[in-house]
Amino acid sequence: MAKPGKAPMAANEGYCMKCKARREIANPQEVKMANGRPALKGSCPVCGTGMFKILPPK
């Protein structure tokens, strides 16, 4: 359901808030949020900032 003109993100790709760019998440770990939804947690390979991506429910 991507907007026109935008490519969908890959499964292990997220948005770094510090770099303001899409990056592949380094050291990704699948975690479960408090509400039970799966998420991906890792860090930006360029600046080291923590990255977090909410995944679709399984």
N, CA, C and O of each residue as an XYZ file, in Angstrom:
232
protein
N       0.811     -1.193      0.000
C       0.000      0.000      0.000
C       0.859      1.264      0.000
O       0.552      2.231      0.697
N       1.917      1.249     -0.773
C       2.799      2.410     -0.855
C       2.123      3.537     -1.625
O       1.295      3.293     -2.503
N       2.477      4.750     -1.296
C       1.941      5.913     -2.000
C       2.541      5.964     -3.401
O       3.641      5.458     -3.621
N       1.840      6.561     -4.337
C       2.392      6.659     -5.693
C       3.736      7.397     -5.697
O       3.889      8.435     -5.053
N       4.691      6.850     -6.423
C       6.004      7.483     -6.520
C       6.973      7.067     -5.436
O       8.125      7.502     -5.446
N       6.539      6.230     -4.493
C       7.418      5.782     -3.414
C       7.548      4.270     -3.470
O       6.553      3.563     -3.631
N       8.764      3.776     -3.340
C       9.005      2.337     -3.353
C       8.757      1.772     -1.952
O       9.098      2.424     -0.965
N       8.177      0.585     -1.843
C       7.971     -0.019     -0.520
C       9.303     -0.388      0.119
O      10.280     -0.664     -0.577
N       9.336     -0.392      1.451
C      10.558     -0.727      2.176
C      10.770     -2.231      2.202
O       9.813     -3.005      2.217
N      12.013     -2.628      2.207
C      12.356     -4.038      2.352
C      12.064     -4.466      3.790
O      11.847     -3.624      4.662
N      12.061     -5.771      4.032
C      11.710     -6.295      5.353
C      12.669     -5.821      6.445
O      12.243     -5.576      7.573
N      13.947     -5.692      6.125
C      14.925     -5.291      7.150
C      15.402     -3.853      6.949
O      16.511     -3.505      7.352
N      14.582     -3.032      6.336
C      14.927     -1.637      6.077
C      14.064     -0.735      6.954
O      12.884     -1.008      7.172
N      14.661      0.334      7.450
C      13.941      1.280      8.282
C      14.359      2.705      7.964
O      15.170      2.940      7.069
N      13.799      3.656      8.705
C      14.109      5.068      8.500
C      14.921      5.559      9.691
O      14.471      5.476     10.833
N      16.125      6.072      9.420
C      16.971      6.627     10.483
C      16.569      8.076     10.703
O      16.632      8.887      9.779
N      16.163      8.400     11.905
C      15.715      9.756     12.210
C      16.881     10.742     12.261
O      16.682     11.934     12.031
N      18.079     10.273     12.554
C      19.236     11.158     12.620
C      19.791     11.450     11.222
O      20.088     12.601     10.901
N      19.930     10.421     10.400
C      20.432     10.591      9.029
C      19.348     11.124      8.094
O      19.653     11.673      7.035
N      18.091     10.965      8.480
C      16.939     11.344      7.646
C      16.969     10.595      6.311
O      16.759     11.185      5.251
N      17.233      9.290      6.380
C      17.298      8.471      5.177
C      16.902      7.033      5.503
O      16.956      6.605      6.656
N      16.505      6.299      4.468
C      16.240      4.877      4.610
C      17.566      4.145      4.701
O      18.494      4.419      3.939
N      17.646      3.225      5.627
C      18.859      2.437      5.804
C      18.468      1.003      6.147
O      17.391      0.747      6.684
N      19.370      0.073      5.822
C      19.176     -1.312      6.249
C      19.519     -1.358      7.737
O      20.544     -0.818      8.153
N      18.678     -1.992      8.529
C      18.882     -2.054      9.977
C      20.021     -3.024     10.280
O      19.979     -4.186      9.875
N      21.039     -2.540     10.996
C      22.186     -3.368     11.378
C      21.841     -4.130     12.657
O      21.179     -3.589     13.542
N      22.280     -5.364     12.755
C      22.018     -6.230     13.915
C      20.527     -6.296     14.247
O      20.148     -6.034     15.389
N      19.673     -6.639     13.281
C      18.233     -6.654     13.556
C      17.845     -7.784     14.498
O      18.335     -8.907     14.380
N      16.962     -7.470     15.430
C      16.416     -8.453     16.362
C      14.906     -8.310     16.337
O      14.379     -7.205     16.471
N      14.212     -9.420     16.166
C      12.752     -9.369     16.181
C      12.298     -9.401     17.637
O      12.639    -10.317     18.385
N      11.535     -8.404     18.024
C      11.025     -8.291     19.387
C       9.508     -8.212     19.338
O       8.921     -8.005     18.275
N       8.880     -8.379     20.493
C       7.434     -8.275     20.593
C       7.104     -7.073     21.463
O       7.609     -6.950     22.579
N       6.256     -6.187     20.953
C       5.882     -4.999     21.724
C       4.905     -5.393     22.834
O       4.421     -6.525     22.865
N       4.620     -4.470     23.732
C       3.744     -4.734     24.863
C       2.333     -5.152     24.428
O       1.665     -5.915     25.126
N       1.887     -4.648     23.275
C       0.548     -5.001     22.798
C       0.537     -6.289     21.982
O      -0.516     -6.686     21.484
N       1.694     -6.954     21.832
C       1.777     -8.232     21.151
C       2.191     -8.162     19.695
O       2.404     -9.202     19.071
N       2.311     -6.977     19.139
C       2.713     -6.855     17.735
C       4.212     -7.079     17.586
O       4.991     -6.689     18.456
N       4.617     -7.706     16.484
C       6.054     -7.896     16.255
C       6.713     -6.606     15.771
O       6.072     -5.762     15.144
N       7.989     -6.470     16.071
C       8.751     -5.291     15.653
C      10.192     -5.708     15.418
O      10.622     -6.778     15.848
N      10.922     -4.856     14.735
C      12.328     -5.087     14.438
C      13.131     -3.989     15.112
O      12.831     -2.807     14.950
N      14.154     -4.378     15.869
C      14.961     -3.420     16.614
C      16.419     -3.617     16.225
O      16.897     -4.747     16.127
N      17.120     -2.512     16.005
C      18.525     -2.586     15.642
C      19.150     -1.208     15.666
O      18.717     -0.336     16.418
N      20.168     -1.009     14.843
C      20.837      0.282     14.810
C      21.161      0.671     13.379
O      21.175     -0.172     12.482
N      21.423      1.955     13.174
C      21.789      2.480     11.861
C      23.248      2.118     11.597
O      24.096      2.352     12.458
N      23.566      1.551     10.425
C      24.953      1.180     10.141
C      25.880      2.377      9.920
O      27.100      2.222      9.984
N      25.329      3.566      9.662
C      26.147      4.750      9.393
C      26.442      5.530     10.672
O      27.601      5.811     10.977
N      25.387      5.883     11.425
C      25.589      6.750     12.596
C      25.441      6.027     13.936
O      25.823      6.573     14.971
N      24.891      4.802     13.936
C      24.777      4.043     15.172
C      23.534      4.328     15.986
O      23.362      3.743     17.056
N      22.664      5.202     15.520
C      21.429      5.527     16.228
C      20.509      4.312     16.246
O      20.475      3.546     15.283
N      19.770      4.132     17.323
C      18.828      3.024     17.422
C      17.695      3.190     16.420
O      17.175      4.289     16.228
N      17.316      2.078     15.779
C      16.218      2.084     14.815
C      15.178      1.073     15.265
O      15.511      0.048     15.861
N      13.908      1.370     14.975
C      12.799      0.529     15.383
C      11.771      0.531     14.271
O      11.402      1.589     13.762
N      11.302     -0.661     13.888
C      10.308     -0.753     12.808
C       9.194     -1.689     13.264
O       9.463     -2.822     13.663
N       7.966     -1.233     13.211
C       6.810     -2.058     13.540
C       6.480     -2.914     12.328
O       6.348     -2.406     11.215
N       6.348     -4.212     12.551
C       6.063     -5.165     11.480
C       4.572     -5.466     11.435
O       3.860     -5.233     12.412
N       4.093     -5.985     10.302
C       2.680     -6.367     10.229
C       2.407     -7.575     11.132
O       3.297     -8.397     11.347
N       1.181     -7.686     11.660
C       0.865     -8.841     12.533
C       0.967    -10.143     11.754
O       0.708    -10.184     10.551
N       1.344    -11.196     12.449
C       1.517    -12.510     11.812
C       0.263    -13.315     11.929
O       0.211    -14.449     11.455
